[in-house]
Amino acid sequence: MSSYHEMVERIAELIGENSEKGKSFILIGDNSSGKSDVLHRVVEQKLSDAVYLIDSVNRTFDADRVELMSKSYESVKLDSGEVTKERLLPFHFNLQDTFKAASCIEQLYDKYKTRLTEMCRGFFGKEIRIFREIVDMGIPENVVMIDGSRAKLSSGYQAVLRMFFEILYFCDVMEKRKWSQGLVVIDEIDEYLSPKYSAEIYNYLQSQFPGLVFLVTTHSLDLVKNSERADLIILYDAEYEIYTGQELEHMVSAENIFTDLFFKDRVIHPSDNDWVDEKLRALLNSRIAGVWDEKLQKELWEMEYEELLPHQKMIYKQIEEWK
């Protein structure tokens, strides 16, 4: 067995043993460091137990597919094992969005809409609802309302809604199976999220689902800095380090960890980073204010994305995706 595969096995066993004791983990590493392989192995080892996988492509939620007042959710199979097994398949894992329990996860909206409304209000500070309206020619269509105004669900809203639905579904399975504790594995938990929501999503899920432990991967410095009740595992060059939550809180700088991991061969000048932060914030404010033009777009493109720090990349992505 290669040193890389030995590392994957060691970490998977460590996570599996400690998750049973109620411990959650955040996993970070550069691209191709082995994060997804570790997740895959952890889930494989615990398939007969209370484990649920949400991989990086399970982030869409199509409001048009919601069936209101139909009770179609009654046909959804409460079998998280089948959902997870399907997602582990090589041609699905991190490649294709699947939800084997039903034709689409949107079937669950009517079942969870009350809890969903409460969770959205708690996380976003907004009320998000879906209604059916009769439009031209008497044709009904679904309408998303955010704080009472018609809106479209951005990729960030969809990503969070999807995670909420997935975990609520798993909690139903746990209740049916009489499992007292479950492990939820989320690859790239901050995918499509702004820096603000990246920093808050992990703690929010922990607060809303106290009967669950989490294993997540991320590239978000903000998430790591703000995380509570989690150990951090860092992967690099077939090696790994572990920092307990207490060490992260009192002894170790998350900024230093990210700098060493992603930028150890670069000389980083704080003054340069300050300038980049200010520039990105100004561009984001312009985007939000609706004063975007070709000149500002050119300024964004001139920034070297691959040279940005992780939190700067998140701001860059938010600017690009803002509608």
Steps between C-alpha positions, in 0.01 A plus 500: 500500500638842403567768761210700353250216542636429847434863590142481366436182701649643822296819480180318407539267799576791733194694383278193518605418857470856628173580324342222705608698807321812373801678349470704178779574251592760241733375227716736294769454239608621160350354182583130458614472862256215565202670665239329283671163533489530879130588494428211265685255724333624821156454346591156360609382844179618667238410238324261734473775764335842517703683235386733222700648213436838336763534231610818325246482217193462724442874516209579269140564593256564214192686625316413178509131596327553834157332511281703733196354679557159341648298787744354248747481788311192623657303215857592603683196634656543844821320410810715544722198437376467142549873440855485634594181314384655173714808563809289567494346152801613292282656227295691759742600778558875468389476136122461484223631723294204627225436757394139463220518759276685253491643149623830649570640845258786434217255576581553868414871502145467632614266775776727633381847400418616853839394638672631188343844541623515860851392404526749215385777731764396754785467248431764235284732709245473217171323444509273196180339374374338180144563379291390204361780281277498193666692219420564133252263335406361843825305529622447860863559585709500815618834634781556750438777754785640707380738770176547308657582162520277193854374449718232348699263715869581451755218502584590860138478615456172313812350657384577853139390438625175352717425803208577732272263308760224487564511874130523592444191285783315678354595838170340393690182413676508839165530676358209302806285571520618862859618458599736782799650316600534137798613294441746214786529249499815284759554226579869429245629750571861397436441127316803351488680836615856567772557763233603752294185459809278469606622844160419651370185330692240701410640842140550392459137394648385830258719694196380302586130510650418841452126444744501209875511463655643185796434275544779245760619254554865418733758348353774717728666751196679644329169576807359676554819700140504624443127551396370838525147639708353217850362452694606191681248280752637248612287204820554303748278313363170636535639852253655739474709815217526751412799715236471769231763530667624818834543323332696220329724753797575723831399342496485120427771243266384225657763272843346554367152426349614170813696406725199568269265314422700188781757481806355673721561194389861455603817673178672601507866580223604739478841337430332164226285655343803667485676164345193333242468779400864465478472122284188511268650760458814288422290191249292696327813630475632144353169383240500779412865439433428131763742367699233318657593165767380257776692680426325831471164324844555348643586843364172634641297211842660547525353850683167487244259650749219564724740693226607741471380859212261575272763653576732205401228255166473675436873455610476135253214441221693669562798270492276193180323605306803621178543303 
